[in-house]
């Protein structure tokens, strides 16, 4: 599959400009309607956004960021800030606005960035004949509306989470051909807000893009130092104390934690074996991820390489709440396009099954583990770890596919060399 933007998608006829405008108007209408609807019927009541805004307020007023309890009025309970201090600093400006305005801006930004990310995927994978009939902005808008029904996306919006904002930073750093910023800087920023994007150093190392890798690491350290400069006490507390306490974000065995660590916590094995088993599983998926990323990047396929690292970051993180899995929206577009290009009913069926899983979220059917000594049976471990099993299967399939891709690329290189 060609990973470069399709030339058909970048021509700008008057008709397409009109469609662009109509798509923009439609997107604004959807954002307004969604914001009003979500604000009225939202079952999670923007709980996490309240925490972000509360963190911004706490920082502005010089309060202890990690001891202050943040009010979540609609949810009816108090929560503590669990992110690096820089996140609170960045939300301080939004926190001074009226709550309704802050919610509107945040939700709008989330949906617009999702639209742009889906568009970035479309121009790389959609068949040319499809783009010739349907302009990219229209397709991207329709897919954005569809993606909003996937559980990770709808939960991200419902909680007021930053997942899609971070997704946008990563997609821009990985896929923009000639960025005006130093490549790697945006992922460094994302990692300084939530650590899991640090896994994307694999994306750059796989192709020996050392400058981008060092820029990413330097950006992470630099933005962290900005946090120290603006909130020294909170930064010291977070990076040297709270960072190592995984229990601060909740029960690892909670079914909402769709990660390898969460799966291990629900197996019912002795507690002293959970950590070693988790490390072994992480190393296993790291090997698969490295094979995929190395092969695809060397073959010029940056999009699947990015998606593979995204999946790995979710699996390997100690805590990957279901709403963190917004990578599904982009992966499903890629999978559907691959099925169309290959004319593969099997791949199409697998993509539809994945869509069903992320829409239905079957882990909700498993009983919640709230007390020590409670564990799942075999059936519950299958449906209750649905995202984890699907992600492992996807990495395995991508490993086989990337091997064939690399072999084909090598054959082309040898043919070119022989004719030179």
C-alpha positions as CSV (number, residue, x, y, z in Angstrom):
1,X,0.0,0.0,0.0
2,X,1.4,3.4,-1.0
3,X,2.1,5.5,2.1
4,X,2.5,8.8,0.3
5,X,-0.3,11.3,-0.1
6,X,-2.3,10.5,-3.2
7,X,-1.9,13.1,-5.9
8,X,-5.6,12.9,-6.7
9,X,-6.3,14.1,-3.2
10,X,-4.3,17.3,-3.3
11,X,-5.7,19.0,-6.5
12,X,-8.0,21.9,-5.7
13,X,-10.8,22.5,-8.2
14,X,-13.5,25.1,-7.6
15,X,-16.0,22.3,-6.9
16,X,-13.7,20.8,-4.3
17,X,-13.2,24.2,-2.6
18,X,-17.0,24.5,-2.4
19,X,-17.2,21.0,-0.9
20,X,-14.4,22.0,1.5
21,X,-16.5,24.9,2.7
22,X,-19.6,22.8,3.0
23,X,-17.7,20.2,5.0
24,X,-16.3,22.9,7.3
25,X,-19.8,24.3,7.9
26,X,-21.1,20.8,8.5
27,X,-18.2,20.1,10.9
28,X,-19.0,23.3,12.9
29,X,-22.6,22.3,13.0
30,X,-21.8,18.8,14.3
31,X,-19.4,20.3,16.9
32,X,-22.1,22.7,18.2
33,X,-24.8,20.1,18.3
34,X,-22.4,17.5,19.8
35,X,-21.2,20.0,22.5
36,X,-24.8,20.8,23.5
37,X,-25.9,17.2,23.4
38,X,-22.8,15.9,25.3
39,X,-23.1,18.7,27.8
40,X,-26.7,17.8,28.5
41,X,-26.7,14.0,28.4
42,X,-23.0,13.2,29.0
43,X,-22.9,10.3,31.4
44,X,-19.3,11.1,32.5
45,X,-19.9,14.9,32.7
46,X,-16.5,15.9,31.5
47,X,-15.0,14.5,34.7
48,X,-11.4,14.5,33.5
49,X,-11.7,18.0,32.0
50,X,-12.8,19.2,35.4
51,X,-9.6,17.7,36.8
52,X,-7.4,19.4,34.1
53,X,-9.1,22.7,34.8
54,X,-8.8,22.2,38.5
55,X,-5.1,21.5,38.1
56,X,-4.8,24.8,36.1
57,X,-6.5,26.6,38.9
58,X,-4.4,25.0,41.6
59,X,-1.2,26.0,39.8
60,X,-2.4,29.6,39.3
61,X,-3.2,29.9,43.0
62,X,0.0,28.3,44.2
63,X,-1.7,25.2,45.7
64,X,-0.1,21.8,46.1
65,X,-1.0,20.2,42.7
66,X,-1.0,16.6,44.0
67,X,-2.7,17.1,47.3
68,X,-5.5,19.3,46.2
69,X,-8.7,17.5,45.4
70,X,-10.4,18.6,42.2
71,X,-14.2,19.0,42.3
72,X,-16.2,17.2,39.7
73,X,-19.7,18.6,40.5
74,X,-21.8,16.5,38.1
75,X,-19.9,13.3,38.9
76,X,-20.4,13.8,42.6
77,X,-16.9,13.0,43.9
78,X,-13.4,14.5,44.2
79,X,-10.4,13.5,42.2
80,X,-6.7,14.3,42.4
81,X,-4.5,15.6,39.5
82,X,-2.3,12.7,38.2
83,X,-0.5,14.3,35.2
84,X,2.9,16.1,35.0
85,X,2.8,19.7,36.2
86,X,3.2,21.0,32.6
87,X,-0.3,19.7,31.9
88,X,-1.7,21.9,34.6
89,X,0.3,24.9,33.3
90,X,-1.1,24.4,29.8
91,X,-4.7,24.2,31.1
92,X,-4.3,27.3,33.3
93,X,-5.4,29.6,30.4
94,X,-8.5,27.5,29.7
95,X,-9.3,27.4,33.4
96,X,-10.0,31.2,33.6
97,X,-12.8,30.9,31.1
98,X,-16.4,30.3,31.9
99,X,-17.0,26.5,32.2
100,X,-19.3,26.3,29.2
101,X,-16.9,28.2,27.0
102,X,-14.0,25.9,28.2
103,X,-16.0,22.8,27.4
104,X,-17.0,24.2,24.0
105,X,-13.4,25.1,23.0
106,X,-12.0,21.7,24.3
107,X,-14.7,19.6,22.5
108,X,-14.3,21.6,19.3
109,X,-10.5,21.2,19.3
110,X,-11.0,17.4,20.0
111,X,-13.3,16.9,17.0
112,X,-11.3,19.1,14.6
113,X,-8.1,17.3,15.4
114,X,-9.8,13.9,15.0
115,X,-11.0,15.1,11.6
116,X,-7.5,16.3,10.6
117,X,-5.9,13.0,11.7
118,X,-8.4,10.9,9.7
119,X,-7.8,13.1,6.7
120,X,-4.1,12.6,7.1
121,X,-4.7,8.8,7.0
122,X,-7.1,9.0,4.1
123,X,-4.8,10.9,1.7
124,X,-2.3,8.1,2.2
125,X,-4.4,5.0,1.9
126,X,-7.7,5.7,0.1
127,X,-7.9,4.2,-3.4
128,X,-7.4,6.9,-6.1
129,X,-10.7,5.9,-7.7
130,X,-12.5,6.6,-4.5
131,X,-10.9,10.0,-4.1
132,X,-11.7,10.9,-7.6
133,X,-15.4,10.5,-6.8
134,X,-15.6,11.8,-3.3
135,X,-13.4,14.7,-2.1
136,X,-11.2,14.0,0.9
137,X,-12.8,16.5,3.3
138,X,-16.3,14.9,2.7
139,X,-14.9,11.4,3.3
140,X,-13.0,12.6,6.4
141,X,-16.0,14.3,7.8
142,X,-18.2,11.1,7.3
143,X,-15.5,9.0,8.9
144,X,-15.2,11.4,11.8
145,X,-18.9,11.1,12.5
146,X,-18.6,7.3,12.3
147,X,-15.5,7.3,14.6
148,X,-17.5,9.3,17.2
149,X,-19.5,6.1,17.8
150,X,-16.4,4.1,18.7
151,X,-16.1,3.6,22.5
152,X,-12.6,5.1,22.8
153,X,-13.7,8.3,20.9
154,X,-17.1,8.8,22.6
155,X,-15.5,8.1,26.0
156,X,-12.7,10.6,25.3
157,X,-15.3,13.3,24.5
158,X,-17.5,12.3,27.3
159,X,-14.7,12.4,29.9
160,X,-13.1,15.5,28.3
161,X,-9.8,13.6,27.9
162,X,-6.7,14.8,26.1
163,X,-6.2,11.6,24.1
164,X,-7.1,13.0,20.7
165,X,-5.1,16.2,21.2
166,X,-2.0,14.1,21.9
167,X,-2.9,11.9,18.9
168,X,-2.8,15.0,16.8
169,X,0.7,15.9,18.0
170,X,2.0,12.4,17.2
171,X,0.4,12.2,13.8
172,X,1.8,15.6,12.8
173,X,5.3,14.6,13.9
174,X,5.2,11.2,12.1
175,X,3.4,12.0,8.9
176,X,3.9,15.6,7.8
177,X,6.5,15.3,5.0
178,X,8.4,18.6,5.6
179,X,7.4,20.1,9.0
180,X,8.4,23.6,9.8
181,X,9.2,22.5,13.4
182,X,12.1,20.1,14.3
183,X,10.7,16.6,13.7
184,X,10.3,14.9,17.1
185,X,9.5,18.1,19.0
186,X,5.7,17.5,19.1
187,X,6.1,14.0,20.4
188,X,8.4,15.3,23.1
189,X,5.7,17.7,24.1
190,X,3.1,15.0,24.1
191,X,5.3,12.8,26.3
192,X,5.8,15.6,28.7
193,X,2.0,15.8,29.1
194,X,1.4,12.0,29.3
195,X,4.4,9.7,29.2
196,X,3.1,6.9,26.9
197,X,4.0,8.8,23.6
198,X,7.7,8.3,24.6
199,X,7.3,4.9,23.0
200,X,7.5,6.7,19.6
201,X,11.2,6.9,19.8
202,X,11.0,3.5,18.2
203,X,9.5,5.2,15.1
204,X,12.6,7.3,14.6
205,X,15.2,4.8,15.7
206,X,13.9,2.2,13.3
207,X,15.0,4.3,10.3
208,X,18.0,5.7,12.1
209,X,16.6,9.1,12.2
210,X,18.8,10.0,15.1
211,X,18.2,13.8,14.9
212,X,14.5,13.3,15.3
213,X,14.9,10.8,18.1
214,X,17.3,13.2,19.9
215,X,14.9,16.1,19.3
216,X,12.1,14.1,20.8
217,X,14.1,13.2,23.9
218,X,15.4,16.8,24.1
219,X,11.9,18.1,23.8
220,X,10.6,15.8,26.5
221,X,13.4,16.9,28.8
222,X,13.1,20.6,27.8
223,X,9.4,20.7,28.4
224,X,9.9,18.9,31.7
225,X,12.4,21.6,32.7
226,X,9.8,24.2,31.8
227,X,7.5,22.4,34.3
228,X,10.2,22.6,36.9
229,X,10.8,26.3,36.2
230,X,7.1,27.1,36.6
231,X,6.2,24.5,39.3
232,X,9.4,23.3,41.0
233,X,7.8,21.8,44.1
234,X,5.1,20.0,42.1
235,X,7.6,18.8,39.5
236,X,9.8,17.3,42.2
237,X,6.9,15.6,43.9
238,X,5.7,14.1,40.6
239,X,8.9,12.9,38.9
240,X,10.6,11.6,42.1
241,X,7.6,10.3,44.0
242,X,4.2,10.1,42.4
243,X,5.5,8.9,39.0
244,X,6.4,5.5,40.4
245,X,3.1,4.9,42.1
246,X,0.8,3.2,39.6
247,X,-1.9,2.9,42.2
248,X,-2.4,6.7,42.1
249,X,-4.5,6.3,38.9
250,X,-6.7,3.5,40.3
251,X,-7.1,-0.3,40.5
252,X,-4.9,-2.0,37.9
253,X,-7.4,-4.9,37.7
254,X,-10.3,-2.6,36.8
255,X,-11.7,-3.9,33.5
256,X,-11.5,-0.4,32.1
257,X,-7.7,-0.9,32.1
258,X,-7.2,-2.5,28.7
259,X,-3.5,-3.1,28.9
260,X,-1.2,-6.1,29.4
261,X,-0.7,-5.1,33.0
262,X,-4.5,-4.9,33.5
263,X,-4.9,-8.3,31.9
264,X,-2.2,-9.9,34.1
265,X,-3.8,-8.4,37.2
266,X,-7.1,-10.1,36.4
267,X,-5.6,-13.6,35.8
268,X,-5.6,-14.6,39.4
269,X,-1.9,-15.6,39.6
270,X,0.2,-14.9,42.7
271,X,0.9,-11.2,43.1
272,X,4.7,-11.7,43.1
273,X,4.4,-13.2,39.6
274,X,2.4,-10.4,38.1
275,X,5.3,-8.0,37.5
276,X,7.7,-10.5,35.9
277,X,4.9,-11.9,33.6
278,X,4.0,-8.3,32.6
279,X,7.6,-7.6,31.7
280,X,7.9,-10.8,29.6
281,X,4.7,-10.0,27.7
282,X,5.8,-6.4,27.1
283,X,9.1,-7.7,25.7
284,X,7.2,-10.1,23.4
285,X,5.0,-7.3,21.9
286,X,8.1,-5.1,21.7
287,X,9.8,-7.6,19.4
288,X,6.7,-7.8,17.2
289,X,6.4,-4.0,17.1
290,X,10.1,-3.6,16.3
291,X,9.8,-6.0,13.4
292,X,6.8,-4.2,12.0
293,X,8.2,-0.7,12.5
294,X,11.6,-1.5,11.1
295,X,10.3,-3.3,8.0
296,X,7.6,-0.8,7.2
297,X,9.7,2.3,7.7
298,X,12.5,1.0,5.5
299,X,9.9,0.3,2.9
300,X,8.6,3.8,3.1
301,X,5.4,2.9,4.9
302,X,5.3,5.4,7.8
303,X,1.6,5.1,8.5
304,X,1.5,1.4,9.6
305,X,4.7,2.0,11.5
306,X,3.1,4.8,13.4
307,X,0.0,2.7,14.1
308,X,2.1,-0.3,15.3
309,X,3.9,1.9,17.9
310,X,0.6,3.4,19.0
311,X,-0.7,-0.1,19.6
312,X,2.4,-1.1,21.5
313,X,2.2,2.0,23.7
314,X,-1.3,1.0,24.7
315,X,-0.4,-2.6,25.4
316,X,2.8,-1.8,27.4
317,X,1.5,1.0,29.5
318,X,0.6,-0.1,33.0
319,X,-2.7,1.7,32.6
320,X,-4.5,2.1,29.3
321,X,-8.1,3.1,30.1
322,X,-10.5,2.2,27.3
323,X,-10.7,5.9,26.2
324,X,-7.0,5.8,25.5
325,X,-7.6,3.6,22.6
326,X,-8.4,6.4,20.1
327,X,-5.7,4.9,17.8
328,X,-8.5,2.5,16.8
329,X,-10.1,5.3,14.7
330,X,-7.1,5.6,12.5
331,X,-6.2,1.9,12.5
332,X,-9.7,1.0,11.3
333,X,-9.5,3.5,8.4
334,X,-6.1,2.0,7.4
335,X,-7.5,-1.6,7.7
336,X,-10.6,-0.8,5.6
337,X,-8.5,0.8,2.9
338,X,-6.1,-2.1,2.9
339,X,-9.1,-4.5,2.5
340,X,-10.4,-2.5,-0.5
341,X,-7.0,-2.2,-2.2
342,X,-6.3,-5.9,-1.7
343,X,-9.9,-6.9,-2.5
344,X,-9.7,-9.1,0.5
345,X,-12.9,-10.3,2.0
346,X,-11.0,-11.8,5.0
347,X,-9.3,-8.5,5.8
348,X,-12.6,-6.7,5.3
349,X,-14.4,-9.1,7.7
350,X,-11.6,-8.7,10.3
351,X,-11.9,-4.9,10.1
352,X,-15.7,-5.1,10.5
353,X,-15.2,-7.3,13.5
354,X,-12.8,-4.8,15.0
355,X,-15.3,-2.0,14.4
356,X,-17.9,-4.0,16.2
357,X,-15.5,-4.6,19.2
358,X,-14.7,-0.9,19.5
359,X,-18.4,0.0,19.2
360,X,-19.8,-2.6,21.5
361,X,-16.9,-2.7,24.1
362,X,-17.6,-6.3,25.2
363,X,-15.3,-6.0,28.3
364,X,-18.3,-4.3,30.0
365,X,-20.0,-7.7,30.1
366,X,-17.3,-9.1,32.4
367,X,-17.9,-8.7,36.2
368,X,-16.0,-5.9,37.8
369,X,-13.2,-6.9,40.2
370,X,-13.4,-4.7,43.2
371,X,-12.3,-6.9,46.1
372,X,-9.0,-8.8,46.7
373,X,-9.2,-12.4,45.7
374,X,-11.7,-11.9,42.9
375,X,-10.7,-13.1,39.5
376,X,-12.2,-13.9,36.1
377,X,-12.9,-17.3,34.6
378,X,-11.7,-18.2,31.0
379,X,-14.8,-16.7,29.3
380,X,-14.5,-13.4,31.2
381,X,-10.8,-13.2,30.4
382,X,-11.6,-13.5,26.7
383,X,-14.3,-10.8,26.5
384,X,-12.9,-8.8,29.4
385,X,-9.6,-8.3,27.6
386,X,-11.1,-7.8,24.2
387,X,-9.0,-4.7,23.2
388,X,-5.8,-6.5,24.4
389,X,-6.4,-9.7,22.4
390,X,-7.4,-7.7,19.3
391,X,-4.2,-5.6,19.5
392,X,-2.0,-8.6,19.9
393,X,-3.7,-10.2,16.9
394,X,-3.2,-7.0,14.9
395,X,0.5,-6.9,15.7
396,X,0.9,-10.5,14.7
397,X,-0.9,-10.0,11.4
398,X,1.2,-6.8,10.7
399,X,4.4,-8.8,11.5
400,X,3.5,-11.3,8.7
401,X,2.4,-8.6,6.3
402,X,5.4,-6.4,6.9
403,X,7.7,-9.4,6.2
404,X,6.1,-9.8,2.8
405,X,6.3,-6.1,2.2
406,X,10.0,-6.0,3.0
407,X,10.7,-9.0,0.8
408,X,8.9,-7.3,-2.1
409,X,10.8,-4.1,-1.5
410,X,14.1,-6.0,-1.5
411,X,13.2,-7.7,-4.8
412,X,12.6,-4.3,-6.4
413,X,15.9,-2.9,-5.0
414,X,17.8,-5.9,-6.5
415,X,16.0,-5.6,-9.8
416,X,17.0,-1.9,-10.0
417,X,20.6,-2.7,-9.0
418,X,20.8,-5.4,-11.7
419,X,19.6,-3.0,-14.5
420,X,21.8,-0.1,-13.4
